[in-house]
């Protein structure tokens, strides 16, 4: 693959020269492979570890259409950058980033940081100089061309384009001889030499002597004595610019944004002046770097809106704009608009690990969790009342034989519902999810359909009426944050219940919504099966008026509402609702399902009894070659398991969660032969068994 091209760009195949001198304790080596419009960059840490890597490029007509990274890292992306964070690249280890570009590729940069401090940065790709017509050389003598630092295609520039005395500037060059040292003078003042990288490019920072003014020559000279110069007129100093009203400014931004929002950044500067714009995350880590230029009136703006990813860390974000004289800073706080905020502690777990989730939810309300496997099978159920601090923590132990893929934790509380994803043995493959901001609309309104999934996916959108006739077709492309907002025109829709479907290949999701439905039913009658046990789903059936909205609540024996949902009845007036579920820790007694629509309501009573069991039991299943502890015979959410050898506790308390079939499994990573005692506890019940491990 190496030696190819990306829209006229040459590849760098060695460690790249850093903008600032790399840390004495940490260094990064980079290799790049190129195939057509794709690049694969390998970053290897040397010395201390690295916890943040960014690949980005200046605006130049290209965007990142796809990317792929090694598993285990969190990702923040934009059309012009990909950032890896949330993991540690240890000494001697390598992480790879693959990027596919759309359009003409500009120079591509990279940077690596540790603890929010930049360690090293440089060029991945630079414009390729034209090859000479005849490259044959006398191999018995050193090639003069290998000694030439300055060539016909060599060029360099300064950022900003109009430096000022005493200011720090960036020098960016390409088309030079690879791995060459170039002398630099600014206005006759000899500066620290520059060194080109393996691609013949360089990025460096130098300070313009404050004794200079007017027009100044910036001159590069190679070891053969050839030189290349640009002549620039120095701009006003900061004090002069302030006096002449040419202040750099950032237009006012909102103080708070939410995940998924878009932010437009603009401001004013000296006309036609170039500036460096940088975005920093909550930990002070750099997320994106852009070069922007003010127009002839002094106005500037970032070409594309900033999209806050749905998985963006919450906290304070800041932007800095520097024109060489002045630095202006602004920022905002990213808050979640969600009631339920739950995330896995890692993006990818391995079979045998314990999958852990933590976050927050509404204090004092019951939270319900259902864990589904890659095939959609229910693996665990749980529910409890969230404490006063709102903290939520939940875990699920896996076995080495458990199927690899994407695991979905469905979390609900009141009318709120969230889907949280974790990968087991592989990165998460985001499903396609469709949702609305409410259940019923007037025909004069325009519903915003929110579609979430994998960035770049093309989604087909269908809308069916209650006779399954397609009444609308459309499509949407998921943006860099993994979602799209589709504005649905319902001005010609008659009153009724409709189904919106989002399709991507064979994968789809659907959601019902209403148009012009009434909030008051003239008749209402519901029913449900009487006998239930903790954890059972509730199927509510009924009849009501046509085209109405209903609110259905589940109430415990003490009169506390533990769950509430809104549902719809179409033109037939038939009602089917199955989102309610008896909590796993439900007390015995009479529970109530109440349906309300306007002034009318109806009630169905349920009797919840404790699950009967033959008693707590524990055994060891080693049929797969790896021992698995199996517990059963209890109606508790989980069983606590300990393992001892004689009087020595070998494995401390571990939880085995019970699934819908009444059993729970706990993988046992045993390696030392011997006889063990396994003890299981669930409230006042205790069971134990012995097991001899003799591999």
C-alpha positions as CSV (number, residue, x, y, z in Angstrom):
1,X,0.0,0.0,0.0
2,X,2.8,2.4,0.8
3,X,3.9,4.7,-2.0
4,X,0.3,5.4,-3.2
5,X,-1.3,8.8,-3.4
6,X,-4.3,10.6,-1.7
7,X,-5.5,13.3,-4.1
8,X,-2.0,14.5,-4.9
9,X,-0.5,14.0,-1.4
10,X,2.7,12.3,-0.5
11,X,3.0,10.1,2.5
12,X,5.3,10.4,5.5
13,X,6.8,7.0,6.3
14,X,8.9,7.8,9.4
15,X,8.5,9.5,12.7
16,X,7.5,13.1,12.0
17,X,9.2,16.3,13.3
18,X,7.2,17.7,16.1
19,X,6.1,21.4,16.2
20,X,7.6,21.7,19.7
21,X,10.5,19.5,20.9
22,X,9.1,16.2,22.1
23,X,9.2,15.3,25.8
24,X,12.4,13.7,26.9
25,X,10.2,11.0,28.5
26,X,7.6,10.5,25.8
27,X,7.8,10.2,22.0
28,X,5.6,9.0,19.2
29,X,6.6,7.3,16.0
30,X,4.2,7.4,13.1
31,X,3.9,5.3,10.0
32,X,1.4,6.0,7.2
33,X,0.1,3.8,4.4
34,X,-1.9,5.2,1.5
35,X,-4.4,3.6,-0.9
36,X,-6.3,5.9,-3.3
37,X,-8.4,8.2,-1.0
38,X,-7.7,6.3,2.3
39,X,-4.8,6.5,4.8
40,X,-3.9,4.2,7.6
41,X,-1.7,5.9,10.3
42,X,0.0,3.8,13.0
43,X,1.0,5.6,16.2
44,X,3.6,3.9,18.5
45,X,4.4,5.3,21.9
46,X,8.0,5.3,23.2
47,X,8.9,6.2,26.8
48,X,5.9,7.4,28.7
49,X,2.3,6.5,27.6
50,X,0.0,8.7,25.5
51,X,-3.7,9.2,26.3
52,X,-4.9,11.5,23.5
53,X,-4.3,11.5,19.7
54,X,-5.8,13.9,17.2
55,X,-5.7,13.7,13.3
56,X,-6.9,16.8,11.5
57,X,-6.5,19.0,8.5
58,X,-7.0,22.6,7.4
59,X,-10.2,23.4,5.4
60,X,-9.4,22.6,1.8
61,X,-12.4,21.1,0.1
62,X,-12.0,17.6,1.7
63,X,-14.0,16.0,4.5
64,X,-13.7,12.7,6.4
65,X,-16.3,10.4,5.0
66,X,-15.4,7.3,7.1
67,X,-12.9,6.3,9.8
68,X,-12.0,3.2,11.8
69,X,-9.9,2.9,14.9
70,X,-8.6,0.0,17.1
71,X,-11.1,-0.9,19.8
72,X,-11.0,0.4,23.3
73,X,-10.8,4.1,22.6
74,X,-13.5,6.8,22.9
75,X,-13.9,8.9,19.7
76,X,-14.8,12.6,19.0
77,X,-15.0,13.5,15.4
78,X,-15.9,16.3,13.0
79,X,-15.8,16.5,9.2
80,X,-12.1,17.6,9.5
81,X,-10.8,15.7,12.5
82,X,-10.8,12.4,14.5
83,X,-9.7,12.3,18.1
84,X,-9.0,9.3,20.2
85,X,-9.2,9.5,24.0
86,X,-10.3,7.6,27.1
87,X,-7.5,5.0,26.9
88,X,-3.8,4.7,27.4
89,X,-1.2,4.0,24.6
90,X,1.5,2.4,26.6
91,X,5.2,2.3,25.8
92,X,5.9,0.1,22.8
93,X,2.2,-0.3,22.0
94,X,0.6,0.8,18.7
95,X,-2.9,2.2,17.8
96,X,-4.1,2.5,14.2
97,X,-6.4,5.1,12.7
98,X,-7.9,4.6,9.2
99,X,-9.4,7.6,7.5
100,X,-11.3,7.7,4.2
101,X,-11.4,11.2,2.6
102,X,-14.0,12.8,0.3
103,X,-12.6,15.5,-1.9
104,X,-9.1,16.9,-2.5
105,X,-6.8,16.2,0.5
106,X,-5.0,19.2,2.0
107,X,-2.1,18.8,4.5
108,X,-3.0,16.4,7.3
109,X,-1.6,17.0,10.8
110,X,-1.5,14.9,13.9
111,X,-0.8,15.6,17.6
112,X,-0.3,13.4,20.7
113,X,-0.9,14.4,24.3
114,X,-0.5,13.1,27.8
115,X,-2.5,14.5,30.7
116,X,-3.7,17.4,28.5
117,X,-0.2,18.4,27.7
118,X,0.9,18.2,24.0
119,X,3.9,15.8,23.6
120,X,4.5,15.9,19.9
121,X,2.8,16.9,16.6
122,X,3.6,17.0,12.9
123,X,2.5,16.2,9.3
124,X,0.9,13.0,8.1
125,X,0.5,14.1,4.5
126,X,1.8,17.0,2.5
127,X,1.5,18.0,-1.2
128,X,3.9,15.9,-3.2
129,X,6.6,17.7,-5.2
130,X,6.8,17.0,-8.9
131,X,9.3,14.2,-9.7
132,X,12.2,15.2,-11.9
133,X,12.2,14.1,-15.5
134,X,15.3,12.0,-15.1
135,X,16.1,10.7,-11.7
136,X,19.1,8.4,-12.7
137,X,22.2,9.2,-10.6
138,X,25.8,8.0,-10.5
139,X,25.6,5.7,-7.5
140,X,29.4,5.9,-7.1
141,X,29.1,9.5,-6.0
142,X,26.7,11.2,-3.5
143,X,23.6,12.5,-5.4
144,X,23.5,16.3,-5.4
145,X,19.7,16.0,-5.3
146,X,19.9,14.3,-1.9
147,X,21.8,17.3,-0.6
148,X,19.3,19.8,-2.0
149,X,16.9,21.1,0.6
150,X,15.2,23.6,-1.6
151,X,13.7,22.4,-4.9
152,X,11.5,23.8,-7.7
153,X,8.3,22.7,-5.9
154,X,9.4,24.1,-2.5
155,X,7.1,26.7,-0.8
156,X,6.4,27.9,2.7
157,X,4.1,30.4,4.4
158,X,3.4,32.0,7.7
159,X,0.4,31.8,10.0
160,X,-0.9,34.4,10.4
161,X,-0.3,35.8,6.9
162,X,0.6,39.2,8.3
163,X,2.9,38.7,11.3
164,X,3.6,41.5,13.8
165,X,6.8,42.4,15.6
166,X,7.4,40.3,18.7
167,X,4.7,37.8,17.8
168,X,4.9,34.0,17.7
169,X,4.2,32.6,14.2
170,X,3.9,29.2,12.7
171,X,5.9,28.4,9.6
172,X,4.4,25.7,7.3
173,X,6.3,24.3,4.4
174,X,6.2,21.5,1.8
175,X,7.9,20.3,-1.3
176,X,11.4,20.5,0.3
177,X,14.1,17.7,0.4
178,X,13.3,15.1,3.0
179,X,15.2,15.2,6.3
180,X,17.0,18.4,5.5
181,X,18.2,21.2,7.8
182,X,17.3,24.7,6.5
183,X,18.8,28.0,7.8
184,X,16.1,30.6,8.6
185,X,16.6,34.4,8.7
186,X,13.9,36.9,9.4
187,X,14.7,40.5,8.4
188,X,18.4,39.5,8.5
189,X,18.2,38.0,12.0
190,X,19.4,34.4,12.1
191,X,16.8,32.1,13.7
192,X,16.9,28.5,14.9
193,X,17.2,26.2,11.9
194,X,14.2,24.2,10.6
195,X,14.2,20.5,9.8
196,X,12.1,18.8,7.2
197,X,10.4,15.5,7.8
198,X,10.4,12.4,5.6
199,X,7.8,13.9,3.3
200,X,9.8,17.1,2.8
201,X,7.5,19.2,4.9
202,X,7.8,21.1,8.2
203,X,5.7,22.9,10.8
204,X,7.5,25.1,13.3
205,X,7.0,28.0,15.6
206,X,9.3,31.0,15.7
207,X,9.1,34.6,17.1
208,X,9.4,37.6,14.9
209,X,12.1,40.0,16.3
210,X,10.4,42.9,17.9
211,X,12.9,45.3,16.4
212,X,11.6,44.9,12.9
213,X,8.9,46.9,11.1
214,X,7.7,47.5,7.6
215,X,8.5,44.9,4.9
216,X,10.6,42.0,6.0
217,X,12.2,39.1,4.1
218,X,11.8,35.5,5.5
219,X,14.6,33.5,3.9
220,X,15.3,29.7,3.9
221,X,18.8,28.5,2.8
222,X,19.8,24.9,2.3
223,X,23.3,23.4,2.7
224,X,24.0,23.9,-1.1
225,X,23.5,27.6,-0.7
226,X,20.2,27.7,-2.5
227,X,17.6,30.0,-0.9
228,X,13.9,30.6,-1.0
229,X,12.3,33.8,0.4
230,X,9.0,35.4,0.9
231,X,8.6,39.1,1.6
232,X,5.9,40.2,4.0
233,X,4.8,43.6,5.4
234,X,4.6,43.3,9.1
235,X,1.2,44.2,10.6
236,X,0.4,46.5,13.5
237,X,1.5,45.6,17.0
238,X,-1.2,44.7,19.5
239,X,-1.1,48.2,20.9
240,X,-1.4,49.8,17.5
241,X,-4.2,47.5,16.5
242,X,-6.2,48.3,19.6
243,X,-5.6,52.0,19.0
244,X,-6.9,51.6,15.4
245,X,-9.9,49.6,16.3
246,X,-8.7,46.3,14.7
247,X,-9.4,44.2,17.7
248,X,-9.9,40.5,17.4
249,X,-13.3,39.4,18.6
250,X,-15.6,36.3,18.9
251,X,-19.3,36.8,18.5
252,X,-21.3,36.0,21.7
253,X,-22.2,32.3,22.2
254,X,-24.8,30.7,24.4
255,X,-23.5,29.7,27.7
256,X,-25.0,26.2,27.6
257,X,-25.5,23.6,24.8
258,X,-26.6,19.9,24.8
259,X,-25.2,16.8,23.2
260,X,-26.3,16.8,19.6
261,X,-26.6,20.6,19.3
262,X,-24.8,22.5,16.5
263,X,-22.8,25.6,17.3
264,X,-21.9,28.4,14.7
265,X,-18.7,30.3,15.6
266,X,-17.9,33.7,14.0
267,X,-16.3,37.0,14.9
268,X,-14.3,40.0,13.6
269,X,-10.6,40.7,12.9
270,X,-8.4,42.8,10.7
271,X,-9.5,42.5,7.1
272,X,-8.0,39.5,5.2
273,X,-6.0,38.4,8.3
274,X,-5.4,34.7,8.9
275,X,-6.0,33.3,12.3
276,X,-5.6,29.9,14.2
277,X,-8.7,28.6,15.8
278,X,-8.5,25.9,18.4
279,X,-11.2,24.0,20.3
280,X,-10.4,22.5,23.8
281,X,-12.4,19.9,25.7
282,X,-13.2,19.7,29.4
283,X,-9.8,18.3,30.3
284,X,-7.9,21.0,28.4
285,X,-7.2,18.5,25.6
286,X,-7.2,19.9,22.0
287,X,-10.1,18.6,19.9
288,X,-9.8,20.5,16.7
289,X,-7.5,23.1,15.0
290,X,-8.5,25.2,12.0
291,X,-7.1,28.1,10.0
292,X,-9.6,30.8,9.2
293,X,-9.3,34.0,7.2
294,X,-11.3,37.2,7.7
295,X,-13.0,38.7,4.6
296,X,-12.4,42.2,3.3
297,X,-14.8,43.6,5.9
298,X,-13.0,41.8,8.8
299,X,-15.7,39.2,9.4
300,X,-14.7,35.6,9.9
301,X,-16.5,32.3,10.7
302,X,-15.9,28.6,11.0
303,X,-17.0,27.1,7.6
304,X,-19.1,24.4,9.2
305,X,-21.0,24.3,12.4
306,X,-19.5,22.4,15.3
307,X,-21.6,19.3,16.0
308,X,-21.5,18.2,19.6
309,X,-21.4,14.4,19.5
310,X,-24.1,12.5,21.3
311,X,-21.3,10.8,23.4
312,X,-19.4,14.0,24.0
313,X,-18.1,14.4,27.6
314,X,-20.1,16.9,29.6
315,X,-18.3,20.0,31.0
316,X,-16.7,23.2,29.9
317,X,-15.4,23.6,26.3
318,X,-13.3,26.6,25.2
319,X,-12.2,28.1,21.9
320,X,-9.1,30.2,21.3
321,X,-8.5,32.4,18.3
322,X,-5.0,33.8,17.7
323,X,-4.0,36.2,15.0
324,X,-0.4,36.5,16.0
325,X,-1.0,39.7,18.1
326,X,-4.0,38.9,20.1
327,X,-5.6,35.8,21.6
328,X,-9.4,35.8,22.3
329,X,-11.2,33.1,24.2
330,X,-14.8,32.0,24.6
331,X,-16.6,28.9,25.5
332,X,-19.7,27.0,26.6
333,X,-20.8,24.3,28.9
334,X,-22.1,21.0,27.5
335,X,-25.0,19.6,29.6
336,X,-27.1,16.6,29.0
337,X,-30.7,17.1,28.0
338,X,-31.4,13.6,29.2
339,X,-33.1,12.6,32.4
340,X,-31.3,9.2,32.3
341,X,-27.5,9.4,31.8
342,X,-25.9,6.0,31.8
343,X,-22.8,4.9,30.0
344,X,-20.5,1.8,30.1
345,X,-17.3,2.3,31.9
346,X,-15.5,1.1,28.8
347,X,-16.5,1.1,25.1
348,X,-15.4,-2.6,24.7
349,X,-15.3,-5.5,27.2
350,X,-13.8,-8.9,26.6
351,X,-15.7,-12.2,27.2
352,X,-15.2,-13.1,30.9
353,X,-15.2,-9.4,31.9
354,X,-17.9,-7.9,34.0
355,X,-19.8,-5.3,32.0
356,X,-20.3,-2.2,34.1
357,X,-22.5,0.8,33.6
358,X,-22.7,4.0,35.7
359,X,-24.4,7.4,35.6
360,X,-27.4,9.2,37.0
361,X,-31.1,9.2,36.9
362,X,-34.0,11.0,38.7
363,X,-33.7,10.5,42.5
364,X,-36.6,8.8,44.3
365,X,-38.1,7.1,41.2
366,X,-38.0,3.5,40.2
367,X,-35.5,2.6,37.4
368,X,-36.0,-0.4,35.2
369,X,-33.1,-2.2,33.3
370,X,-33.3,-4.9,30.7
371,X,-30.0,-6.2,29.2
372,X,-30.4,-7.7,25.7
373,X,-27.8,-9.8,23.9
374,X,-26.7,-9.4,20.2
375,X,-29.7,-11.5,19.1
376,X,-32.2,-9.4,21.2
377,X,-32.6,-12.1,23.9
378,X,-33.1,-10.9,27.5
379,X,-30.2,-11.8,29.6
380,X,-31.0,-9.9,32.8
381,X,-33.7,-7.8,34.4
382,X,-33.4,-5.4,37.4
383,X,-35.2,-2.5,39.1
384,X,-34.9,-0.4,42.2
385,X,-35.6,3.1,43.6
386,X,-32.9,5.5,42.7
387,X,-31.3,7.1,45.8
388,X,-31.3,10.8,46.8
389,X,-27.9,11.4,45.0
390,X,-29.3,10.1,41.7
391,X,-26.3,7.8,41.2
392,X,-26.9,4.6,39.2
393,X,-24.4,1.7,39.0
394,X,-25.1,-1.7,37.5
395,X,-23.0,-4.7,36.4
396,X,-23.4,-7.9,34.5
397,X,-20.7,-10.7,34.7
398,X,-20.0,-12.5,31.4
399,X,-18.5,-15.9,30.6
400,X,-15.8,-16.6,28.1
401,X,-18.3,-18.5,26.0
402,X,-20.8,-15.6,25.8
403,X,-21.6,-14.5,22.3
404,X,-19.5,-11.5,21.1
405,X,-21.3,-8.4,19.7
406,X,-23.3,-5.4,20.8
407,X,-25.2,-5.6,24.1
408,X,-28.1,-3.2,24.7
409,X,-29.2,-2.0,28.1
410,X,-32.7,-0.6,27.9
411,X,-33.2,1.8,30.8
412,X,-36.6,3.4,31.6
413,X,-37.8,5.7,34.4
414,X,-41.3,7.2,34.2
415,X,-41.9,8.2,30.6
416,X,-38.2,8.4,29.8
417,X,-36.4,5.6,28.0
418,X,-32.8,5.3,26.9
419,X,-30.7,2.7,25.1
420,X,-27.1,2.2,26.2
421,X,-24.7,0.1,24.2
422,X,-21.5,-1.8,25.1
423,X,-19.4,-4.1,22.9
424,X,-18.3,-7.6,24.1
425,X,-15.2,-8.7,22.2
426,X,-15.9,-6.2,19.4
427,X,-16.7,-2.5,18.9
428,X,-20.3,-1.4,19.2
429,X,-22.3,-1.6,16.0
430,X,-24.9,1.1,16.5
431,X,-28.4,0.1,15.6
432,X,-30.7,2.5,13.8
433,X,-33.2,4.2,16.2
434,X,-36.1,6.5,15.4
435,X,-37.9,8.8,17.9
436,X,-40.2,11.8,18.1
437,X,-40.3,14.6,20.6
438,X,-44.0,13.9,21.4
439,X,-46.7,11.4,20.5
440,X,-49.3,13.7,18.9
441,X,-49.2,16.7,16.5
442,X,-51.5,19.1,14.9
443,X,-51.5,19.0,11.1
444,X,-50.2,22.5,11.0
445,X,-47.0,21.4,12.9
446,X,-43.9,19.9,11.4
447,X,-42.6,16.9,13.5
448,X,-38.8,16.6,14.0
449,X,-38.0,12.9,13.5
450,X,-34.7,12.2,15.3
451,X,-32.8,9.2,13.7
452,X,-29.7,7.9,15.4
453,X,-27.1,5.3,14.3
454,X,-23.7,5.2,12.6
455,X,-22.3,8.4,11.2
456,X,-22.5,8.6,7.4
457,X,-25.3,6.0,7.1
458,X,-28.0,6.6,4.5
459,X,-31.4,6.1,6.0
460,X,-34.6,5.5,4.1
461,X,-37.7,6.9,5.8
462,X,-41.3,5.5,5.3
463,X,-44.5,6.6,6.9
464,X,-47.5,4.3,6.9
465,X,-51.1,5.0,7.8
466,X,-53.3,2.7,9.9
467,X,-54.0,0.6,6.8
468,X,-50.3,0.1,6.2
469,X,-50.4,2.3,3.1
470,X,-47.2,4.2,2.4
471,X,-48.1,7.9,2.6
472,X,-44.6,9.4,2.7
473,X,-41.1,8.4,1.5
474,X,-37.8,10.3,2.2
475,X,-34.2,9.8,3.1
476,X,-31.6,11.3,5.4
477,X,-27.8,11.0,6.0
478,X,-26.6,10.6,9.5
479,X,-24.2,13.4,10.4
480,X,-20.8,13.3,12.2
481,X,-22.6,13.0,15.6
482,X,-24.5,9.9,14.4
483,X,-27.9,11.4,14.0
484,X,-30.1,13.3,11.6
485,X,-33.2,15.4,12.2
486,X,-35.8,14.9,9.5
487,X,-38.6,17.4,9.1
488,X,-41.8,15.6,8.2
489,X,-44.5,17.5,6.4
490,X,-47.9,16.3,7.7
491,X,-50.0,19.1,6.4
492,X,-52.0,16.7,4.2
493,X,-52.3,14.0,6.8
494,X,-55.8,13.2,8.1
495,X,-56.4,12.5,11.8
496,X,-55.2,9.1,12.8
497,X,-52.3,7.0,14.0
498,X,-49.2,6.6,11.7
499,X,-46.0,4.6,11.8
500,X,-42.6,6.1,10.9
501,X,-40.0,3.6,9.8
502,X,-36.2,4.2,9.5
503,X,-34.5,1.6,7.3
504,X,-30.8,0.9,6.7
505,X,-30.4,-2.3,4.6
506,X,-32.1,-5.0,6.5
507,X,-32.0,-3.1,9.8
508,X,-35.0,-0.9,10.8
509,X,-36.8,0.7,13.7
510,X,-40.3,2.1,13.8
511,X,-42.3,4.5,16.0
512,X,-46.0,5.3,16.1
513,X,-47.2,8.9,16.3
514,X,-50.6,10.6,16.1
515,X,-51.9,13.5,14.0
516,X,-54.9,15.5,15.3
517,X,-55.8,12.9,18.0
518,X,-58.3,13.8,20.8
519,X,-57.3,13.9,24.4
520,X,-60.8,12.9,25.6
521,X,-62.3,9.5,25.0
522,X,-66.1,9.1,25.2
523,X,-65.7,5.4,26.1
524,X,-62.9,3.5,27.7
525,X,-62.6,-0.1,28.8
526,X,-59.3,-1.9,29.6
527,X,-58.3,-5.4,30.9
528,X,-55.2,-7.3,31.9
529,X,-54.3,-10.8,33.1
530,X,-54.9,-10.9,36.9
531,X,-52.1,-13.0,38.2
532,X,-48.5,-11.7,37.9
533,X,-45.2,-12.3,39.5
534,X,-42.2,-9.8,40.0
535,X,-40.5,-9.1,36.6
536,X,-43.6,-10.1,34.5
537,X,-44.5,-7.8,31.6
538,X,-48.1,-6.5,31.6
539,X,-50.2,-6.8,28.4
540,X,-53.0,-4.2,28.6
541,X,-55.9,-4.6,26.1
542,X,-58.9,-2.5,25.6
543,X,-61.4,-0.5,23.5
544,X,-62.0,3.2,23.4
545,X,-63.0,6.0,21.1
546,X,-61.3,6.3,17.7
547,X,-58.1,8.4,17.3
548,X,-57.4,9.3,21.0
549,X,-54.4,9.7,23.3
550,X,-54.3,7.8,26.6
551,X,-52.1,7.9,29.6
552,X,-51.6,4.5,31.4
553,X,-50.1,4.2,34.9
554,X,-49.0,1.3,37.1
555,X,-49.6,1.8,40.8
556,X,-48.3,-0.4,43.7
557,X,-50.4,-1.5,46.7
558,X,-49.3,1.7,48.7
559,X,-50.7,4.0,45.9
560,X,-47.3,4.9,44.5
561,X,-47.2,5.4,40.7
562,X,-44.2,3.3,39.6
563,X,-44.6,3.6,35.8
564,X,-46.4,5.9,33.3
565,X,-46.6,5.7,29.5
566,X,-48.5,7.5,26.8
567,X,-50.2,5.4,24.1
568,X,-52.4,5.9,21.1
569,X,-55.7,4.3,19.8
570,X,-56.4,4.5,16.1
571,X,-59.6,4.7,14.1
572,X,-60.7,1.2,15.3
573,X,-60.4,2.3,18.9
574,X,-58.5,-0.9,19.7
575,X,-55.9,-0.5,22.5
576,X,-52.7,-2.7,22.9
577,X,-50.0,-1.6,25.3
578,X,-47.2,-3.9,26.6
579,X,-44.5,-1.5,27.9
580,X,-45.5,-1.8,31.6
581,X,-43.6,-4.4,33.7
582,X,-44.0,-5.5,37.4
583,X,-40.7,-4.5,39.2
584,X,-38.5,-7.4,40.2
585,X,-38.6,-6.2,43.9
586,X,-42.4,-5.8,43.8
587,X,-44.3,-6.5,47.1
588,X,-47.2,-8.9,47.1
589,X,-50.7,-7.4,46.9
590,X,-53.2,-5.7,44.6
591,X,-51.5,-3.5,41.9
592,X,-53.5,-1.2,39.7
593,X,-53.3,-0.3,36.0
594,X,-55.2,2.9,35.2
595,X,-56.0,4.3,31.7
596,X,-57.0,8.0,31.4
597,X,-58.1,10.0,28.4
598,X,-59.6,13.4,29.2
599,X,-62.4,13.0,31.9
600,X,-62.8,9.3,31.3
601,X,-60.7,6.5,32.9
602,X,-60.8,2.8,33.6
603,X,-59.0,0.5,36.0
604,X,-57.7,-3.1,35.9
605,X,-56.5,-4.7,39.1
606,X,-53.6,-7.2,39.2
607,X,-52.6,-9.6,42.0
608,X,-48.8,-9.8,42.4
609,X,-47.6,-12.8,44.4
610,X,-44.0,-13.8,45.3
611,X,-42.4,-16.3,43.0
612,X,-42.5,-19.8,44.4
613,X,-39.2,-21.7,44.3
614,X,-37.9,-25.0,45.5
615,X,-35.2,-23.2,47.5
616,X,-31.9,-21.6,46.6
617,X,-29.5,-23.9,44.8
618,X,-26.0,-23.6,43.4
619,X,-24.0,-25.9,41.1
620,X,-21.0,-25.8,38.8
621,X,-21.4,-26.5,35.1
622,X,-18.1,-27.4,33.4
623,X,-19.5,-29.0,30.2
624,X,-18.0,-26.2,28.1
625,X,-14.5,-26.8,29.6
626,X,-14.6,-23.6,31.6
627,X,-16.4,-23.9,34.9
628,X,-19.5,-21.7,35.3
629,X,-21.4,-21.3,38.6
630,X,-25.2,-21.6,38.1
631,X,-27.7,-20.4,40.7
632,X,-31.5,-20.9,40.8
633,X,-34.5,-21.3,43.1
634,X,-35.0,-17.7,44.3
635,X,-37.1,-14.7,43.3
636,X,-34.3,-12.2,44.1
637,X,-32.7,-10.0,41.4
638,X,-29.3,-11.5,42.1
639,X,-27.5,-14.0,44.2
640,X,-24.2,-13.3,46.0
641,X,-21.6,-15.9,45.4
642,X,-18.3,-16.5,47.3
643,X,-15.6,-19.2,46.7
644,X,-13.3,-20.6,49.4
645,X,-10.7,-23.3,49.7
646,X,-10.7,-24.6,53.2
647,X,-10.8,-21.6,55.5
648,X,-9.2,-19.3,52.8
649,X,-11.5,-17.0,50.8
650,X,-10.4,-17.4,47.2
651,X,-13.1,-15.2,45.5
652,X,-14.9,-12.5,47.3
653,X,-18.6,-11.6,46.9
654,X,-19.7,-11.7,43.3
655,X,-23.2,-11.1,41.9
656,X,-25.0,-13.6,39.7
657,X,-28.0,-11.9,38.1
658,X,-31.1,-14.0,37.5
659,X,-32.6,-14.0,34.0
660,X,-36.2,-14.6,32.9
661,X,-35.7,-18.4,33.1
662,X,-35.0,-18.1,36.8
663,X,-31.3,-19.0,36.6
664,X,-28.2,-16.9,36.9
665,X,-24.6,-17.7,35.7
666,X,-21.2,-16.5,37.0
667,X,-18.1,-17.4,35.0
668,X,-15.2,-18.8,37.1
669,X,-11.7,-18.1,35.9
670,X,-10.1,-21.0,37.9
671,X,-6.6,-22.0,37.2
672,X,-5.3,-23.8,40.3
673,X,-6.3,-27.5,40.9
674,X,-8.0,-28.4,44.2
675,X,-11.3,-28.7,46.0
676,X,-13.4,-25.6,46.4
677,X,-16.6,-24.6,48.3
678,X,-19.0,-22.4,46.5
679,X,-21.5,-20.5,48.7
680,X,-24.6,-18.7,47.4
681,X,-26.7,-16.2,49.5
682,X,-30.0,-14.5,48.7
683,X,-31.5,-12.6,51.6
684,X,-32.0,-15.2,54.4
685,X,-31.3,-18.2,52.1
686,X,-27.9,-19.9,51.8
687,X,-26.8,-22.8,49.6
688,X,-23.4,-24.3,49.0
689,X,-21.7,-27.0,46.9
690,X,-18.2,-28.4,46.6
691,X,-16.3,-28.7,43.3
692,X,-12.9,-30.4,42.5
693,X,-11.0,-28.7,39.7
694,X,-8.6,-31.2,38.1
695,X,-7.7,-30.0,34.6
